[in-house]
């Protein structure tokens, strides 16, 4: 089964070749695969990824997330079995993204493809902060404490401790893993170690809803 994953950049998607095939899975393919296999362990999954900003998703009728999801279904419906798209809410100014994702998911479903459309609150880094056990294991730092209420980190200033991206990247930089200077692989390691139930509990608005939709996708793909 091939799943097309739409995301914002290499930390979300991973590293991939010109055809969108992964050479290093990023956070979203890792989470999607783990959630699917949790539902149906017999699934054989392959991922193709595409950034939201790809020129291939610049529809003539508009460039909103709903239009991009629908265009992805039109362009790739014959070569993919499901579509998963995730975007950061990234502040109150983007409050319309939730509705765009809802409309886009409905459009993809109408094209006959299972679909999950997730909104990270406020960024994907908040989800990665949610499980201190995963952070300790991935970063090699047993001193990392629980990061409470990650979805409440709403500052847009990356120097602030209330900004999830800044907080996570400072934790990485101060850890043994920071010597790699490669956020994509470190983010991926955190995703592999993360306890999914903990992420759902501590990030109910973002990851919790995303997980619910991905499990629906898995049930649709099950033999």
Secondary structure by P-SEA (a helix, b strand, c coil): cbbbbbbcccccccccccccccccccaaaaaaaaaaaaaccccbbbbbbbccccccccccccccaaaaaaaaaaaccccccbbbbbbbcccccccaaaaaaaaaaaaaaaacccbbbbbccccaaaaaaccaaaaaaaaccccccccccccccccccccccccaaaaaaaaaaaccccccccaaaaaaaaaaaccaaaaaaaccccaaaaaaaaaaaaaaacc
